[in-house]
């Protein structure tokens, strides 16, 4: 949910909050500021539905992102394609997310202290007992490629609200056969590749039903995550009971053992090795929607081994770039760009490559 600070920004006039949503005469008018308050106060006891995430990021076909291995991980569909998931929620300690893929189904299930991670294709399941008092609201540790929920996408967008964001409404919308208001976040920074982020907010329950991200001057979203179908009836308790199918390899784990394994692994490395692995850490250049995230990648040498052939092939497929900052490879799409320099630096942001080059030249 949006922070109180976001609502204060709207109320303080840093972003436009005076436009009223009233396209549908059946819905009462709501201002942008009122919709933000609605989002902040929203609470549902239960829901179930189908979520579809689709992407068309305008990226070139790159070997390594479209091969069989990457397709199984869902990486290709994140670039251009879609993912479908089923969700069930009945409180903070009862939730289930199921990714439905062509290769099988992957589930994360929370039922009280029991957490299950199941992969049908591998016929494997991991069971974890959550210690009493541990805060874990709902399943989050999903593999790469699992679509985020509209709530998670909305949280990320709303966290970016500051005086560099214009906030308006466009009227009413219809999502999953439910009435909704549409809240629009528009970056003011000219360098940002993002033109708008549109949130469809359920008129009755006040939760986000759909999040669309548009590139500048685009008429269709480059990224969308939305409920295709939703019910606010509390799912039956049996939905959160997982019984491993016959033949499933079950691994028992516990949080205490995981912590011990992490500690044991850390003890195998000297402080110098740990610092080397960290690189120089992550830094942010600039502010708001035009900010650039940069870091120095961990160094490798002959003792460490060479980069995997798949990684080398992926980097080699990217266009070359050069400037006063040096040489490297550029990965550019409609919503973001990533610059990998030959000296081991990486720059990324929702900006055009030119902004990354400027940041690289200053570092």
Secondary structure, 3 states (H helix, E strand, C coil): CCCHHHHHHHHCCCCCCCCEECCCCCCCCEEHHHHHHHHHHCCCCCEEEEEEEEEECCCCCCCCCCCHHHHHHCHHHHHEEEEEEEEEECCCCEEEEEEEECCEEEEEEEECCEEEEEECCCCEEEEEECCCCCCCCCCCCCCCCCCCCHHHHHHHHHCCCCCCEEEEEEEEEEECCEEEEEEEEEECCCCECEEEEEEEEECCCCCEEEEEEEECCCCCCCEEEEEEEEECCCCCHHHHCCCCCCCCEEEEEEHHHHHHHHHHHHHCCCHHHHHHHHCCCEEEECCHHHCEEEEECCCCCCCCCCCCHHHHHHHHHCEEEEECCEEEEEEECCCCEEEEECCCEEEEECECHHHHHHHHHHC
